Amino acid sequence: MPELPEVENVALALRAHLTGRKLTGLKVLYSGILGQSVAATRKALLDRTLDGVHRHGKYIIINFSHGQRPDSHLMIHLRMTGQIFILDDYIPDKHVHLTFDFDGLPVHYRDIRKFGRLELVDDAIHPSAIAHVGPDMLEVRFKAWHESISYRRAPMKALLLDQGIAAGLGNIYVDESLFLAGVHPLAKPQDLSEKELYEVWSVAKRVLRNSIKHGGTTFMDFKNFHGKPGNFRRKLRVYGRAGEDCAVCGCEIEGLRVAGRSSCFCPECQVL
């Protein structure tokens, strides 16, 4: 599933390539990905200019303007296999469910599993549709994050995955953050010092920013705006490496399940 770095790379590309362009066409091949009817979506977006792209956690919110009329806002959640891209001479396959036409520039939405969602929302920055989602992980301050997590008894792995606490982290970057912070995925915040929690918070931000710089991580489906995979996979220390030797201490990386999710960790570097 695309996490914050992958979604941020898509948002950056949308902002760079489409800002100031008018949406002149909208071809919908599978309406099940839309939050509203095809007619309502077309009415809200066609002949409007894309003038802003905001990301919150794993959500992209695009602002469309049209003179004196109220702006329209489209929120995109890529979920597991959603992709947004432009490719020269690309012939859409059966998994392309929607194509935007920005002044002659086709932008495709492709989704093998059809779990993604494109929905009209009421605000470009804080839509009510995601009021249940916590602050963005890259923006949340330590004091607020610490107050939300320090008293909890659930495992750190589960809490870092909780989008209501802070949005954007997924399985890949939680495993990597806990490893670099030296914290076991089953450790509980109430048993950790403020210094240890600060390290988790700080490292998580650093891991996310580093992944953004490398275009995100690709294992199966994620492609960036130009159809290229992310390069952060070669930087991973533990995620997906159960049974391999730890690059730091040489101990065998182990795997377990936490909150229904697979977790990889080094029992030597991350002592419980």
C-alpha positions as CSV (number, residue, x, y, z in Angstrom):
1,M,0.0,0.0,0.0
2,P,1.4,3.4,-0.9
3,E,2.4,5.2,2.3
4,L,3.3,8.9,3.0
5,P,6.5,9.0,0.9
6,E,4.8,7.4,-2.2
7,V,1.8,9.6,-1.9
8,E,4.0,12.7,-1.4
9,N,5.9,12.0,-4.6
10,V,2.6,11.8,-6.5
11,A,1.4,15.0,-4.9
12,L,4.7,16.8,-5.8
13,A,4.4,15.7,-9.4
14,L,0.7,16.7,-9.7
15,R,1.6,20.1,-8.3
16,A,4.6,20.6,-10.6
17,H,3.0,19.4,-13.9
18,L,-0.6,20.3,-13.6
19,T,-0.9,23.6,-11.6
20,G,-2.5,26.1,-13.8
21,R,-3.9,23.6,-16.3
22,K,-7.6,23.3,-17.0
23,L,-9.4,20.0,-16.8
24,T,-11.1,19.8,-20.2
25,G,-12.0,16.1,-20.2
26,L,-12.8,13.3,-17.8
27,K,-13.2,9.7,-19.1
28,V,-14.6,7.3,-16.5
29,L,-14.4,3.5,-17.3
30,Y,-15.3,2.3,-13.8
31,S,-17.5,4.5,-11.7
32,G,-17.0,2.3,-8.5
33,I,-13.9,4.3,-7.6
34,L,-15.9,7.6,-7.4
35,G,-17.4,8.9,-4.2
36,Q,-20.2,10.6,-6.2
37,S,-21.9,9.9,-9.5
38,V,-20.1,10.4,-12.7
39,A,-22.4,13.3,-13.6
40,A,-21.8,15.1,-10.2
41,T,-18.0,14.6,-10.6
42,R,-17.9,16.0,-14.1
43,K,-20.1,19.0,-13.1
44,A,-17.8,19.8,-10.2
45,L,-14.5,19.4,-12.0
46,L,-14.8,20.0,-15.7
47,D,-13.6,23.4,-17.1
48,R,-11.9,24.2,-13.8
49,T,-8.3,25.0,-13.3
50,L,-6.1,22.9,-10.9
51,D,-4.6,25.5,-8.6
52,G,-3.5,23.6,-5.5
53,V,-2.5,20.1,-4.3
54,H,-2.4,19.3,-0.6
55,R,-1.4,16.0,1.0
56,H,-2.5,14.8,4.5
57,G,-1.1,11.4,5.5
58,K,-2.0,9.1,2.7
59,Y,-4.6,11.4,1.1
60,I,-4.2,13.8,-1.7
61,I,-6.6,16.7,-2.0
62,I,-6.7,18.7,-5.2
63,N,-8.3,22.2,-5.5
64,F,-10.0,23.2,-8.7
65,S,-11.1,26.8,-9.3
66,H,-13.4,28.5,-11.8
67,G,-13.7,32.3,-11.8
68,Q,-16.3,33.5,-9.3
69,R,-17.8,30.1,-8.6
70,P,-16.9,28.2,-5.4
71,D,-13.9,26.0,-5.7
72,S,-14.2,22.2,-6.0
73,H,-12.0,19.7,-4.1
74,L,-11.2,16.2,-5.1
75,M,-9.7,13.8,-2.5
76,I,-7.7,10.8,-3.7
77,H,-6.8,7.8,-1.6
78,L,-4.7,5.3,-3.5
79,R,-5.3,2.5,-1.0
80,M,-3.4,-0.7,-2.0
81,T,-2.7,-0.5,-5.8
82,G,-3.8,2.9,-7.0
83,Q,-1.5,4.7,-9.4
84,I,-1.7,8.2,-11.0
85,F,0.7,8.8,-13.9
86,I,1.4,10.2,-17.3
87,L,3.2,8.3,-20.0
88,D,3.9,9.2,-23.6
89,D,2.1,7.0,-26.1
90,Y,0.5,5.0,-23.3
91,I,-2.4,2.7,-24.3
92,P,-4.6,2.2,-21.2
93,D,-5.1,-1.4,-20.1
94,K,-8.1,-2.8,-18.4
95,H,-6.9,-1.5,-15.0
96,V,-7.1,2.1,-16.0
97,H,-10.5,3.3,-14.6
98,L,-10.3,7.0,-15.2
99,T,-8.4,9.4,-17.4
100,F,-8.2,13.2,-16.8
101,D,-7.5,15.4,-19.8
102,F,-5.7,18.6,-18.8
103,D,-5.6,20.8,-21.9
104,G,-4.6,17.8,-24.0
105,L,-2.4,16.1,-21.4
106,P,-3.8,12.7,-20.3
107,V,-3.4,11.7,-16.7
108,H,-4.4,8.1,-15.9
109,Y,-5.7,6.6,-12.7
110,R,-4.9,2.8,-12.6
111,D,-5.9,0.4,-9.9
112,I,-5.6,-3.3,-10.1
113,R,-7.6,-4.1,-6.9
114,K,-10.1,-1.2,-7.4
115,F,-9.8,-0.3,-3.7
116,G,-8.8,3.3,-4.3
117,R,-11.2,6.2,-4.0
118,L,-11.7,9.6,-5.7
119,E,-14.2,11.7,-3.8
120,L,-15.5,15.3,-3.9
121,V,-15.0,16.8,-0.4
122,D,-15.9,20.1,1.3
123,D,-12.4,21.5,2.0
124,A,-9.0,21.5,0.4
125,I,-7.0,21.3,3.6
126,H,-9.2,19.8,6.4
127,P,-12.1,17.9,4.7
128,S,-14.7,16.5,7.1
129,A,-14.4,13.1,5.3
130,I,-11.1,12.6,7.1
131,A,-11.9,14.3,10.4
132,H,-11.1,11.0,12.1
133,V,-7.5,11.1,10.8
134,G,-4.8,12.4,13.1
135,P,-2.2,15.1,12.2
136,D,0.3,14.4,9.4
137,M,3.3,12.5,10.7
138,L,5.7,15.0,9.2
139,E,3.9,17.9,10.8
140,V,3.0,16.7,14.3
141,R,5.1,18.1,17.1
142,F,6.6,15.9,19.6
143,K,4.6,17.3,22.6
144,A,1.3,16.6,20.9
145,W,2.4,13.1,19.7
146,H,3.9,12.3,23.1
147,E,0.6,13.2,24.8
148,S,-1.3,11.0,22.5
149,I,0.9,7.9,22.8
150,S,2.9,7.9,26.1
151,Y,0.1,6.4,28.3
152,R,-0.9,3.7,25.9
153,R,-0.5,0.0,26.6
154,A,-0.7,-1.3,23.0
155,P,2.5,-2.3,21.2
156,M,4.4,0.5,19.5
157,K,4.0,-1.2,16.2
158,A,0.2,-1.0,16.4
159,L,0.2,2.6,17.7
160,L,2.5,3.9,14.9
161,L,0.1,2.3,12.4
162,D,-2.9,4.0,14.0
163,Q,-3.8,6.8,11.6
164,G,-5.9,8.4,14.3
165,I,-2.7,9.2,16.2
166,A,-0.6,10.4,13.3
167,A,-1.2,9.9,9.6
168,G,1.1,8.5,7.0
169,L,3.1,5.7,8.5
170,G,2.4,2.2,7.2
171,N,4.0,-1.2,7.7
172,I,7.2,-0.5,5.8
173,Y,8.2,2.7,7.5
174,V,7.1,1.6,11.0
175,D,9.4,-1.4,10.8
176,E,12.3,0.7,9.6
177,S,11.7,3.5,12.2
178,L,11.5,1.1,15.1
179,F,14.7,-0.7,14.0
180,L,16.7,2.6,13.6
181,A,15.3,3.8,17.0
182,G,16.3,0.5,18.6
183,V,12.7,-0.2,19.8
184,H,11.1,-3.7,19.7
185,P,7.7,-3.7,17.9
186,L,6.0,-5.2,21.0
187,A,7.4,-2.5,23.3
188,K,4.7,-0.4,25.0
189,P,5.0,3.4,25.2
190,Q,4.3,3.4,29.0
191,D,7.4,1.3,29.5
192,L,9.6,3.6,27.4
193,S,11.3,6.8,28.6
194,E,10.5,10.2,27.1
195,K,13.9,10.1,25.4
196,E,13.2,6.8,23.8
197,L,9.8,8.0,22.5
198,Y,11.5,11.1,21.2
199,E,13.9,8.9,19.3
200,V,11.0,7.0,17.7
201,W,9.2,10.2,16.7
202,S,12.4,11.8,15.3
203,V,13.6,8.7,13.4
204,A,10.2,8.2,11.9
205,K,10.2,11.7,10.4
206,R,13.8,11.1,9.1
207,V,12.9,7.8,7.5
208,L,9.9,9.4,5.8
209,R,11.9,12.3,4.4
210,N,14.7,10.0,3.2
211,S,12.2,7.8,1.4
212,I,10.5,10.9,-0.2
213,K,13.9,11.9,-1.5
214,H,14.4,8.5,-3.1
215,G,11.0,8.3,-4.7
216,G,9.4,6.0,-2.2
217,T,9.4,2.2,-2.0
218,T,8.2,-0.2,-4.7
219,F,7.7,-3.9,-4.0
220,M,4.9,-4.7,-6.5
221,D,2.6,-2.0,-7.7
222,F,3.7,1.5,-6.8
223,K,4.8,3.6,-9.7
224,N,5.5,7.4,-9.6
225,F,3.9,10.0,-11.8
226,H,6.1,8.9,-14.8
227,G,5.5,5.2,-14.3
228,K,8.8,4.6,-12.5
229,P,9.3,2.5,-9.3
230,G,10.5,4.0,-6.1
231,N,14.2,3.5,-5.2
232,F,14.0,3.4,-1.4
233,R,13.7,-0.4,-1.3
234,R,17.5,-0.8,-1.4
235,K,17.7,1.3,1.7
236,L,15.5,-1.0,3.8
237,R,17.2,-2.5,6.9
238,V,14.6,-5.0,8.2
239,Y,11.3,-4.7,6.3
240,G,10.8,-7.9,4.2
241,R,14.1,-9.3,5.4
242,A,13.1,-12.0,7.9
243,G,15.7,-14.8,7.9
244,E,18.5,-12.5,6.6
245,D,21.4,-11.3,8.6
246,C,21.1,-7.8,10.2
247,A,23.5,-5.4,8.5
248,V,24.4,-3.9,11.9
249,C,25.0,-6.8,14.2
250,G,24.8,-9.9,12.0
251,C,22.0,-11.5,14.0
252,E,19.2,-13.1,12.1
253,I,16.2,-10.8,11.5
254,E,13.0,-12.3,12.8
255,G,9.4,-11.9,12.0
256,L,6.2,-11.8,14.0
257,R,2.6,-10.5,13.7
258,V,1.5,-7.4,15.6
259,A,-2.1,-6.2,15.4
260,G,-2.6,-8.5,12.4
261,R,0.4,-7.1,10.5
262,S,3.7,-8.8,9.7
263,S,6.7,-7.2,11.5
264,C,10.4,-7.7,10.9
265,F,12.9,-6.8,13.6
266,C,16.4,-7.6,14.9
267,P,16.3,-9.3,18.3
268,E,19.8,-8.0,19.1
269,C,19.3,-4.4,18.0
270,Q,15.7,-4.2,19.3
271,V,15.7,-5.9,22.6
272,L,12.3,-6.1,24.3
